[in-house]
Amino acid sequence: MEMTQTNEYFISRQNDFESSARSYPRKFPFALKKAKGSWVEDVEGNRYLDFLCGAGTLALGHNDDEVAAAMIELIESDAPLHTLDLTTPVKDRFVDTVISILPEEMRSHVKIQFCSPSGTDATDAAIKLCKTATGRGTVIAFSGGYHGMGHGALALTGNHNAKAKVQNLMPGVQFMPYPYSYRCPFGLGGDAGTAACEAYFERMLKDPESGVTKPAVVIIEPIQGEGGVIPAPASFLRTVRRVTKELGIPLIVDEIQCGTGRSGDFFAFQESGIIPDVILMSKAIGGSQPMSIVVYSKDLDKWTAGAHAGTFRGNQLAMAAGTVVMRRVSSPAFLSEVRAKGEYLKAEMEKLKGEVSIIGDVRGRGLMLGIEFVDPNGSKDIMGNPEPSGEIAAAVQHACFENHLVMEKGGRNGSVMRCLCALNVTMEEIDTMIGIFSDAVRKINAGYAR
């Protein structure tokens, strides 16, 4: 093997020339050469089961045949690939598909803003839209939320590490508690904790002495992703929607990671039956290619020409590929399989939790699952649960990688291992993941007494 075809060679070059902000190569020190379905292969010929899949971007895995064929056909047709916000037949089909998968109540009353490629830009665009439409300036977000790394979106994100060294982010952001039963912000947990979050949210917005003025918008993830895979209870989402509706406050649901079928519904908010004013979509919506859009009520369409723009908002490859993904993933049969696979995987993780002392909680919906690791010998939180352990989660992650399974962490202190696999992952591949992951957990758990 030539020296230039080793992982060490490429990782060393990356270390020399790429920004210190890079993150994934520090955990996964390999150089990828090939990828297909749920598997990736490095330059040395080692194959890995990919349960990260572009942080949930690859809904149908790597290089899906139908997705690839749609892009190849577009390229070979000499159709324009870069169009700013000019229209094309490809774009028209994409828009028609987006509208067709919306809840019926929304389909005749929405507009779509095409943004620059990342979800961060969709967040910023939506905040600008709602501020413009309402004439107000403040924003309510939720603790544990993640809405992007841009200067505006970062202000709405809960994680302190990402924000601590970046001063003077967008002002006027008020954080509210988000239901997190295992580590309830009110020390209650369960239905009581959810009810407390609901009452707090409503009272803070309706109390004339709360100090919280009427915001331009409320933004929420129906399932927090980077915050640790925490699903919002349906009753909480319904309360947030009812209160914002009563007060005339637009509601943004961030479906960038939890949407496009990952929860077992096409949109994660659908389980609660709410109808939001704004939906943020990115990641999987582009069929593996960069794409982000804002879908919003026509009532908010107070923008003038050029009020929000972006050079790469006309990515035709993403529109062609994304149309294939939306059509396949929105199928009831496909979504039913996502739910069934997710229930199986979650049940297996619950069994593992019962065997070891370092797993504190297993949660999620569909194929968006989180396994929270704790130090059983450490201190306890206000709920009486062991504190989260990023150190243990990192050790499990490393052991998984050594055995050719790629998974990412998130949550408080990086303590939550997350499942973001392809939605068409096979049962055999799920069983392979369970085997590798369980062996890694048991190995690390051996160093801790129950």
TORKE-595678 format. One record per residue (C-alpha): residue in three letters; x negated, y negated, z negated. Coordinates in steps of 0.05 Angstrom, whole numbers, padded with zeros to 5 digits, always signed. Each point is the difference from the previous one (the first is absolute). Layout:
BEGIN
ALAXYZ...
This chain:
BEGIN
MET+00000+00000+00000GLU-00027-00069+00019MET-00014-00046-00058THR+00050-00050+00028GLN+00056+00051-00006THR+00000+00005-00076ASN+00047-00032-00050GLU-00059-00029-00037TYR-00025-00036+00062PHE+00066-00035+00014ILE+00016-00016-00072SER-00069-00029-00010ARG+00009-00045+00061GLN+00069-00021-00025ASN-00031-00017-00067ASP-00052-00044+00034PHE+00046-00039+00046GLU+00071+00001-00027SER+00031-00045-00053SER-00004+00019-00073ALA+00076-00004+00001ARG+00004+00068+00033SER+00034+00050-00046TYR+00017+00069+00030PRO-00072+00019+00020ARG-00020-00005-00074LYS+00048+00056-00016PHE-00003+00039+00065PRO-00072-00002+00026PHE+00010+00030+00068ALA+00001-00023+00072LEU+00062+00022+00038LYS-00005+00028+00070LYS+00067+00034+00015ALA+00070+00002-00029LYS+00063+00039+00016GLY+00064+00007-00040SER-00017+00003-00074TRP-00073+00016+00011VAL-00063-00042+00011GLU-00069+00024+00020ASP-00066-00035-00016VAL-00062-00005+00044GLU-00029+00062-00033GLY+00060+00043+00018ASN+00032+00002-00069ARG+00076+00000+00000TYR+00042-00035-00053LEU+00074+00001-00016ASP+00022-00072+00003PHE+00052-00020-00053LEU-00017-00074+00008CYS+00017-00007+00074GLY-00018-00073+00008ALA+00033-00018-00067GLY+00066+00026+00027THR-00008-00030+00069LEU-00002+00066+00038ALA+00071+00024-00010LEU-00010+00055+00052GLY-00073+00013-00016HIS-00060-00012+00043ASN+00007-00001+00076ASP+00070+00027+00004ASP+00011+00026+00071GLU+00063-00040+00015VAL-00027-00064-00030ALA-00065+00007+00039ALA+00038+00014+00064ALA+00041-00063-00008MET-00063-00042-00007ILE-00036+00034+00057GLU+00060-00010+00046LEU+00002-00074-00018ILE-00074-00009+00014GLU+00003+00037+00066SER+00060-00042+00023ASP-00041-00064+00000ALA+00052-00031-00047PRO-00026-00060-00040LEU-00029+00021-00066HIS-00008-00069-00031THR+00061-00045+00007LEU+00002-00049-00059ASP+00076-00005-00012LEU+00020+00005+00073THR+00051+00054+00013THR-00008+00066+00038PRO+00043+00062+00011VAL-00044+00035-00051LYS+00015-00053-00052ASP+00074+00002+00016ARG+00002+00075-00012PHE-00038-00009-00066VAL+00048-00053-00024ASP+00060+00041+00020THR-00028+00059-00039VAL-00013-00041-00062ILE+00071-00027+00000SER+00029+00069+00011ILE-00031+00028-00064LEU+00023-00057-00045PRO+00060+00009-00046GLU+00062-00012+00041GLU+00018-00063-00040MET-00064-00033+00024ARG-00003+00018+00074SER+00041-00057+00029HIS-00028-00053-00046VAL-00076+00003+00003LYS-00060-00032+00033ILE-00070+00028+00006GLN-00065-00038-00009PHE-00062+00033+00030CYS-00061-00016-00043SER-00074+00010+00003PRO-00020+00073-00008SER-00003+00009-00076GLY+00054+00005-00052THR-00031-00058-00036ASP+00021-00046+00056ALA+00071+00027-00002THR+00002-00018-00074ASP-00025-00071+00013ALA+00048-00009+00058ALA+00060+00022-00042ILE-00019-00047-00057LYS-00007-00058+00049LEU+00067+00018+00031CYS+00037+00001-00066LYS-00032-00065-00025THR+00020-00033+00066ALA+00071+00026-00003THR+00014-00017-00073GLY-00041-00063-00008ARG-00027+00028-00065GLY-00071+00018-00017THR-00008+00053-00053VAL-00002+00076+00006ILE+00017+00057-00047ALA-00041+00063+00005PHE-00007+00061-00046SER-00056+00026-00044GLY-00036+00057+00035GLY+00020-00023+00069TYR-00046-00002+00060HIS+00015-00043+00061GLY-00067-00009+00034MET-00069-00031-00007GLY+00011-00066+00036HIS-00003-00063-00041GLY+00075-00007-00005ALA+00018+00074-00005LEU-00054+00010-00053ALA+00035-00050-00044LEU+00060+00046-00001THR-00042+00062-00017GLY-00005+00024-00071ASN-00070+00030-00001HIS-00049-00044-00039ASN-00064+00028+00030ALA+00020-00025+00069LYS+00018-00069-00025ALA-00049-00016-00056LYS-00055-00031+00042VAL+00045-00036+00050GLN+00024-00065-00031ASN+00058-00045+00020LEU+00043+00052+00035MET+00070-00021+00023PRO+00033-00035-00059GLY+00071+00008-00025VAL+00001+00076-00009GLN+00039+00028-00059PHE-00009+00074-00018MET+00056+00041-00029PRO-00004+00070-00033TYR+00011+00060+00046PRO+00030+00065-00029TYR-00056+00050-00013SER+00029+00053-00045TYR-00065+00033-00020ARG-00031-00067-00021CYS+00062-00042-00011PRO-00016-00075-00008PHE+00051-00002-00056GLY-00024+00063-00035LEU+00066+00035+00013GLY-00005+00044+00061GLY+00055+00037+00037ASP+00068-00032+00012ALA-00009-00047-00059GLY-00064-00028+00030THR+00034-00009+00067ALA+00059-00036-00033ALA-00048-00046-00036CYS-00035-00019+00065GLU+00067-00013+00032ALA+00024-00043-00057TYR-00065-00039-00003PHE+00001-00014+00075GLU+00072-00024-00001ARG-00008-00041-00062MET-00063-00035+00022LEU+00032-00022+00065LYS+00067-00020-00030ASP-00022-00031-00067PRO-00005-00076+00009GLU-00054-00001-00054SER-00042+00059+00026GLY-00052-00046+00032VAL+00006+00038+00065THR+00028-00045+00054LYS+00040+00027+00058PRO-00050+00032+00048ALA-00004-00001+00076VAL-00002+00075+00001VAL-00008+00065-00039ILE-00047+00053+00028ILE-00001+00073-00022GLU-00027+00068+00020PRO+00055+00054-00006ILE-00057+00047-00017GLN-00064-00033-00024GLY-00058+00031+00038GLU-00067-00028-00021GLY+00031-00013-00069GLY+00002+00074-00012VAL+00058+00031+00040ILE+00056-00026-00044PRO+00071+00005+00029ALA+00048-00055-00021PRO+00063+00033-00029ALA+00060-00010+00045SER+00037-00039-00054PHE-00058-00049-00006LEU+00000-00014+00074ARG+00075-00009-00002THR-00006-00050-00057VAL-00054-00039+00035ARG+00042-00002+00063ARG+00064-00020-00037VAL-00034-00056-00039THR-00037-00029+00060LYS+00064+00003+00040GLU+00039-00036-00054LEU-00053-00055-00004GLY-00012-00007+00075ILE-00072+00024-00004PRO-00027+00040+00060LEU-00026+00069-00017ILE-00061+00029+00035VAL-00011+00075-00003ASP-00072+00020+00016GLU+00005+00065+00038ILE-00071-00003+00028GLN-00024+00062-00037CYS+00063+00033-00027GLY+00040-00007+00065THR+00002+00035+00067GLY+00025+00065-00030ARG-00050+00009-00056SER+00052+00001-00055GLY+00045+00050+00036ASP+00044-00057+00024PHE-00023-00043+00058PHE+00000-00060-00048ALA-00014+00012-00073PHE+00052-00052-00020GLN+00056+00042+00032GLU+00004+00047-00059SER+00029-00058-00042GLY+00050-00021+00053ILE-00023-00073+00000ILE-00004-00045+00060PRO-00060-00048-00004ASP-00008-00066+00036VAL-00071+00016+00025ILE-00038+00064+00014LEU-00076+00003+00007MET-00025+00055+00046SER-00071+00019+00020LYS-00047+00060-00007ALA+00038+00058+00032ILE+00045-00045+00041GLY-00055-00008+00052GLY-00009+00074+00012SER-00074-00002-00022GLN-00013-00068+00033PRO-00001-00068-00036MET+00070-00030-00006SER+00041-00039-00051ILE+00069-00030+00006VAL+00050-00037-00043VAL+00074+00019+00009TYR+00046-00052-00030SER+00070-00027-00003LYS+00018-00051+00054ASP+00023-00046-00057LEU-00074-00011-00017ASP-00021-00016+00071LYS-00016-00074-00012TRP-00069+00002+00032THR-00020-00044+00058ALA-00044+00023+00058GLY-00070+00018-00023ALA+00018-00001-00074HIS-00035+00066-00007ALA-00047+00029+00052GLY-00057+00049+00010THR-00043+00017+00059PHE+00010+00075-00005ARG+00074+00003-00013GLY+00014+00030+00068ASN-00036+00067-00008GLN+00033+00041+00055LEU-00035+00065-00017ALA+00028-00005-00071MET+00069-00013+00027ALA-00002+00060+00047ALA-00028+00045-00054GLY+00045-00028-00055THR+00062+00013+00041VAL-00018+00074+00003VAL-00013+00003-00075MET+00065-00036-00019ARG+00041+00045+00045ARG-00030+00064-00029VAL-00003-00021-00072SER+00070-00029-00003SER+00030+00068+00020PRO+00043+00027-00058ALA-00032+00068+00008PHE-00070-00030-00005LEU+00017-00040-00062SER+00032+00062-00031GLU-00066+00037+00009VAL-00038-00058-00032ARG+00045+00004-00061ALA-00007+00076-00004LYS-00076-00002+00006GLY-00004-00055-00051GLU+00043+00037-00050TYR-00043+00063+00008LEU-00065-00038-00009LYS+00027-00039-00059ALA+00024+00064-00034GLU-00069+00031+00009MET-00033-00062-00030GLU+00049+00004-00059LYS-00021+00072-00011LEU-00073-00021+00000LYS+00015-00056-00049GLY+00028+00052-00048GLU-00066+00038+00003VAL-00048-00057-00015SER-00008-00058-00048ILE-00029-00052+00049ILE+00063-00011+00041GLY+00048-00048-00034ASP+00054-00010+00053VAL+00022+00024+00069ARG+00047-00044+00039GLY+00022-00024+00068ARG+00050+00015+00056GLY-00008+00038+00064LEU-00073+00004+00021MET-00020-00060-00041LEU-00023+00032-00065GLY-00045-00023-00057ILE-00036+00041-00053GLU-00022-00043-00059PHE-00062+00023-00039VAL-00010-00015-00073ASP-00053+00010-00053PRO+00033+00048-00049ASN-00054-00016-00052GLY+00007-00075+00006SER+00045-00052-00031LYS+00076-00003+00012ASP+00041-00056+00030ILE+00064-00031-00028MET+00040+00059+00028GLY-00045+00049-00037ASN-00030+00026+00065PRO-00075+00008+00011GLU-00032-00059+00036PRO-00011+00006+00075SER-00069+00025+00021GLY-00031-00024+00064GLU-00063+00039-00018ILE+00037+00066-00001ALA+00038-00016+00064ALA-00066-00018+00035ALA-00030+00067-00023VAL+00060+00037+00029GLN-00004-00040+00064HIS-00074+00017+00007ALA+00012+00074-00013CYS+00055+00000+00053PHE-00046-00032+00051GLU-00055+00051-00014ASN+00051+00053+00018HIS+00022-00036+00063LEU+00064-00036-00024VAL+00006-00075+00009MET+00045-00037-00048GLU+00001-00071-00026LYS+00010-00030-00069GLY+00043-00059-00023GLY+00039-00024-00060ARG-00023-00029-00066ASN-00075+00008-00007GLY-00001+00042+00063SER+00031+00058-00039VAL+00051+00025+00050MET-00016+00049+00056ARG+00047-00013+00058CYS+00030+00044+00054LEU+00004-00038+00066CYS-00004+00059+00048ALA+00030+00004+00070LEU+00075+00008-00003ASN-00003+00059+00047VAL-00051+00036-00044THR+00012+00075+00001MET+00017+00042-00061GLU-00065+00038+00010GLU-00038-00066-00004ILE+00039-00020-00062ASP-00019+00066-00033THR-00073-00011+00019MET+00003-00069-00033ILE+00032+00030-00062GLY-00054+00052-00005ILE-00058-00049+00007PHE+00031-00053-00044SER+00020+00049-00055ASP-00070+00031-00002ALA-00030-00070-00007VAL+00048-00019-00056ARG-00012+00064-00038LYS-00076-00009+00007ILE+00002-00071-00028ASN+00051+00018-00053ALA-00046+00053-00029GLY-00042-00056-00030TYR+00059-00026-00041ALA+00036+00033-00058ARG+00076+00000+00000
